[in-house]
Amino acid sequence: MREPAHGLSVVMIAKNSEQYLSIVLRALKEIADEIVLVDTGSTDTTLDIARDHDCGIFKFPWANDFAAAKNFGIEQARFSWILNVDTDEVLYDRKAKAILESALRDESVPAYIIFLDNLFDSGRVESVKGLRLFRNDCRIRFTNPVHESIGESLYANWPAFAPPLLDIHLRHYGYLLRNAQGKHERNIVMMQSWIASEPDNIFANYKLGTTLSEAGRNEEAVAYLEKTFELFTECRDRGSYPFLTAFIGEYCSLLVTMGHEEMAVQVKQLTMNWRLTPDAS
């Protein structure tokens, strides 16, 4: 396999993504050496828009596995760095190009964290961090069929590595109600299948619990978050899980919402030292 040339490949997967795709691609062309678009069965104008923006277009049969589709996209990339972007995320930083030019010269760094700014109908913007920029290295691949991440493969091969944070922002429109309809149910079905094959996967239980809660199905949600709590209790390296703090807050908040204030207090007390002593049994 030929060594990738120095530069940046944007990799994205699409299906009927015409709503934001033009503005997404217009912004990305300012920073990318190529844009790899993996289409999983669009029937709208997605492919026409991608052609208009000179994307490399590759077809991939949808198999209820986001990681598989994204890994296929990585295999088509010709440059040494990968930026993973969804088709409803708009790069809006004018300084991004200069930041990237500097960051991608660092030979010692396998991956970076950037900001994802989630927009909500209330006008609230929730800024979260994500592992979206990484080397085009065969050791780095996505895992998990839904809520896919490179984290598992990254930390398996660079166990002591702490990814630097770059001040680059993607504005995410997927949480607006008009865009979120149907996504919860799709993801719930996919995560239920995932847990059926990996019942003790901490991340899968956590994400299914929070997604059920977001869908208003709190009775079902609390069972999965309780299972997550039990799995974390038995986990000696729980401090290495980046979502640990978020889980504790979300689990306690749901317990309070459901009228279980005493249980929420108990969970807070039991988890008080988890982040300070991750190796405690």
C-alpha positions as CSV (number, residue, x, y, z in Angstrom):
1,M,0.0,0.0,0.0
2,R,1.4,3.4,-1.0
3,E,2.3,5.9,1.8
4,P,-0.3,8.7,1.9
5,A,0.9,12.1,0.8
6,H,1.1,14.9,3.4
7,G,-2.2,16.6,3.6
8,L,-5.8,16.4,4.9
9,S,-8.6,14.1,3.7
10,V,-12.1,14.9,5.0
11,V,-14.1,11.7,5.3
12,M,-17.9,11.7,5.6
13,I,-20.8,9.3,5.0
14,A,-24.1,10.4,3.5
15,K,-27.6,9.3,2.8
16,N,-30.2,11.9,1.6
17,S,-28.1,14.7,3.1
18,E,-29.0,17.5,0.7
19,Q,-30.2,19.9,3.4
20,Y,-26.9,21.2,4.7
21,L,-24.4,19.6,2.3
22,S,-23.7,22.6,0.1
23,I,-22.6,24.8,3.0
24,V,-20.8,21.9,4.7
25,L,-18.7,21.2,1.6
26,R,-18.1,24.9,0.7
27,A,-16.5,25.4,4.1
28,L,-14.5,22.2,4.0
29,K,-13.0,22.9,0.6
30,E,-11.1,25.8,2.3
31,I,-9.1,23.4,4.4
32,A,-9.1,20.0,2.7
33,D,-6.9,18.5,0.1
34,E,-9.7,16.1,-0.8
35,I,-13.2,15.3,0.4
36,V,-14.2,11.6,0.5
37,L,-17.9,11.1,0.5
38,V,-19.3,7.6,1.2
39,D,-22.9,7.3,0.0
40,T,-25.0,4.6,1.5
41,G,-28.0,4.9,-0.8
42,S,-29.1,8.5,-1.4
43,T,-32.2,9.2,-3.5
44,D,-32.2,13.0,-3.3
45,T,-29.7,15.5,-4.7
46,T,-26.9,14.5,-2.4
47,L,-24.7,13.0,-5.1
48,D,-25.3,16.0,-7.5
49,I,-24.2,18.4,-4.8
50,A,-21.1,16.2,-4.0
51,R,-20.1,16.2,-7.7
52,D,-20.5,20.0,-7.9
53,H,-18.0,20.3,-5.1
54,D,-15.5,17.8,-6.6
55,C,-15.9,15.2,-3.9
56,G,-14.5,11.7,-4.4
57,I,-17.7,9.7,-4.3
58,F,-17.8,6.0,-3.2
59,K,-20.8,3.8,-2.8
60,F,-21.1,1.5,0.2
61,P,-24.2,-0.7,1.0
62,W,-25.7,0.3,4.3
63,A,-25.4,-2.5,6.9
64,N,-26.6,-0.8,10.1
65,D,-23.0,0.0,11.0
66,F,-21.7,3.5,11.0
67,A,-18.1,2.4,11.9
68,A,-17.9,0.1,8.9
69,A,-19.0,2.8,6.5
70,K,-16.5,5.3,8.0
71,N,-13.7,2.8,7.9
72,F,-14.4,2.2,4.3
73,G,-14.1,5.9,3.7
74,I,-10.7,6.0,5.5
75,E,-9.5,3.3,3.1
76,Q,-10.2,5.5,0.1
77,A,-8.3,8.6,1.6
78,R,-5.1,9.6,-0.1
79,F,-3.6,12.0,2.4
80,S,-1.8,11.6,5.7
81,W,-4.5,13.1,8.0
82,I,-8.2,12.3,8.3
83,L,-10.9,14.8,9.5
84,N,-14.2,13.1,10.2
85,V,-17.2,15.4,9.6
86,D,-20.9,14.6,9.4
87,T,-23.1,16.1,6.7
88,D,-24.9,18.3,9.2
89,E,-21.8,19.8,10.7
90,V,-20.5,23.1,9.4
91,L,-16.9,24.3,9.9
92,Y,-17.2,28.0,10.7
93,D,-13.7,28.9,12.0
94,R,-11.8,31.3,9.8
95,K,-8.7,30.5,11.8
96,A,-9.0,26.7,11.2
97,K,-6.7,26.6,8.2
98,A,-3.8,28.1,10.1
99,I,-4.4,25.9,13.1
100,L,-4.4,22.8,11.0
101,E,-1.3,23.7,9.0
102,S,0.6,23.9,12.3
103,A,-1.0,20.9,14.0
104,L,-0.5,18.5,11.1
105,R,3.3,19.1,11.0
106,D,3.7,17.5,14.5
107,E,5.1,14.0,13.9
108,S,4.5,12.9,17.5
109,V,0.7,13.4,17.6
110,P,-1.6,10.6,16.3
111,A,-4.9,12.5,16.9
112,Y,-6.4,15.7,18.1
113,I,-9.7,16.7,19.8
114,I,-11.8,19.5,18.3
115,F,-15.1,21.2,19.4
116,L,-18.6,20.2,18.3
117,D,-21.1,23.0,18.9
118,N,-24.5,21.4,19.2
119,L,-27.4,23.8,18.4
120,F,-30.8,23.4,20.0
121,D,-34.2,24.9,19.2
122,S,-34.1,27.0,22.4
123,G,-31.1,28.8,21.1
124,R,-28.8,27.0,23.5
125,V,-25.4,25.9,22.1
126,E,-23.7,23.0,23.9
127,S,-20.1,22.7,23.1
128,V,-18.6,19.2,23.4
129,K,-15.2,17.7,22.5
130,G,-14.6,14.9,20.0
131,L,-11.8,12.9,18.5
132,R,-12.3,13.9,14.9
133,L,-8.8,14.6,13.6
134,F,-6.3,11.7,13.3
135,R,-3.5,10.2,11.3
136,N,-4.3,8.0,8.3
137,D,-2.8,5.1,10.1
138,C,-4.1,1.5,9.7
139,R,-4.0,1.2,13.5
140,I,-6.7,3.9,13.9
141,R,-10.2,2.7,12.9
142,F,-13.7,3.3,14.1
143,T,-15.5,0.9,16.4
144,N,-19.1,0.6,17.5
145,P,-22.0,0.3,15.0
146,V,-23.5,3.5,16.3
147,H,-22.0,6.4,18.3
148,E,-18.8,5.2,16.5
149,S,-15.4,6.3,17.8
150,I,-11.7,5.9,17.1
151,G,-11.0,6.1,20.8
152,E,-10.8,2.4,21.4
153,S,-8.2,1.8,18.7
154,L,-6.3,5.0,19.5
155,Y,-5.8,4.1,23.2
156,A,-5.1,0.5,22.4
157,N,-2.1,1.5,20.3
158,W,-1.1,4.8,22.2
159,P,-2.1,3.9,25.8
160,A,-0.4,6.8,27.5
161,F,-1.4,9.4,24.9
162,A,-3.6,12.4,25.8
163,P,-4.9,14.1,22.6
164,P,-4.3,17.8,22.4
165,L,-7.3,20.1,22.0
166,L,-7.4,22.4,18.9
167,D,-9.6,25.5,18.9
168,I,-11.5,24.4,15.8
169,H,-15.3,24.3,15.9
170,L,-18.0,22.3,13.9
171,R,-21.5,23.8,14.2
172,H,-23.8,20.8,14.5
173,Y,-27.5,21.1,13.4
174,G,-28.5,17.5,14.1
175,Y,-30.2,18.2,17.4
176,L,-32.7,20.6,16.1
177,L,-36.1,19.0,16.3
178,R,-36.8,19.1,12.6
179,N,-33.6,17.2,12.0
180,A,-33.7,14.8,15.0
181,Q,-37.0,13.2,14.1
182,G,-36.5,9.5,13.4
183,K,-32.9,9.4,14.5
184,H,-33.6,8.4,18.1
185,E,-35.7,5.4,17.0
186,R,-33.1,4.4,14.4
187,N,-30.3,4.6,17.0
188,I,-32.3,2.8,19.7
189,V,-32.9,-0.2,17.4
190,M,-29.2,-0.3,16.5
191,M,-28.0,0.0,20.1
192,Q,-30.4,-2.7,21.2
193,S,-28.8,-5.0,18.6
194,W,-25.4,-3.9,19.8
195,I,-26.1,-4.7,23.4
196,A,-27.6,-8.1,22.5
197,S,-24.2,-9.0,21.2
198,E,-22.2,-7.2,23.9
199,P,-24.4,-7.0,27.0
200,D,-21.6,-5.7,29.3
201,N,-20.4,-3.0,27.0
202,I,-20.3,0.1,29.2
203,F,-20.5,2.7,26.4
204,A,-23.4,0.9,24.7
205,N,-25.5,0.7,27.9
206,Y,-24.7,4.4,28.6
207,K,-25.7,5.6,25.2
208,L,-28.8,3.5,25.0
209,G,-29.9,4.8,28.4
210,T,-29.3,8.5,27.5
211,T,-31.0,8.1,24.0
212,L,-34.1,6.5,25.6
213,S,-34.2,9.4,28.0
214,E,-34.0,11.9,25.2
215,A,-36.9,10.1,23.5
216,G,-39.0,10.4,26.7
217,R,-38.8,6.7,27.6
218,N,-37.5,7.2,31.1
219,E,-38.6,3.9,32.6
220,E,-36.6,2.0,30.0
221,A,-33.7,4.5,30.2
222,V,-33.1,4.2,33.9
223,A,-32.6,0.4,33.6
224,Y,-29.7,0.8,31.2
225,L,-28.1,3.6,33.2
226,E,-28.4,1.4,36.3
227,K,-26.6,-1.3,34.4
228,T,-24.0,1.2,33.4
229,F,-23.5,2.2,37.1
230,E,-23.1,-1.5,38.0
231,L,-20.6,-2.0,35.3
232,F,-18.6,1.1,36.3
233,T,-18.7,-0.1,39.9
234,E,-16.9,-3.3,38.9
235,C,-14.5,-1.6,36.5
236,R,-11.0,-1.0,37.8
237,D,-10.0,1.5,35.0
238,R,-13.2,3.5,35.0
239,G,-11.2,6.7,35.2
240,S,-10.0,6.2,31.7
241,Y,-13.6,6.5,30.3
242,P,-14.0,10.1,29.1
243,F,-17.8,10.0,29.6
244,L,-17.6,9.0,33.3
245,T,-18.4,12.4,34.7
246,A,-21.2,13.0,32.2
247,F,-22.8,9.6,33.0
248,I,-22.9,10.4,36.8
249,G,-24.6,13.7,36.2
250,E,-27.1,12.3,33.7
251,Y,-27.9,9.2,35.8
252,C,-28.5,11.3,38.9
253,S,-30.6,13.9,37.0
254,L,-32.8,11.1,35.6
255,L,-33.3,9.6,39.1
256,V,-34.4,13.0,40.4
257,T,-36.7,13.5,37.5
258,M,-38.3,10.2,38.3
259,G,-38.8,11.0,42.0
260,H,-35.9,8.9,43.3
261,E,-34.0,11.7,45.1
262,E,-32.6,9.5,47.8
263,M,-31.1,7.1,45.3
264,A,-29.6,10.0,43.4
265,V,-27.9,11.2,46.6
266,Q,-26.6,7.7,47.2
267,V,-25.1,7.5,43.7
268,K,-23.4,10.9,44.2
269,Q,-21.9,9.7,47.4
270,L,-20.7,6.4,46.0
271,T,-19.2,8.0,43.0
272,M,-17.6,10.9,44.7
273,N,-14.1,9.5,44.6
274,W,-14.3,7.6,41.3
275,R,-12.7,10.4,39.3
276,L,-10.0,10.9,41.9
277,T,-9.1,7.2,42.4
278,P,-9.9,5.4,39.1
279,D,-8.1,2.3,40.1
280,A,-10.0,1.8,43.3
281,S,-11.9,-1.5,43.5
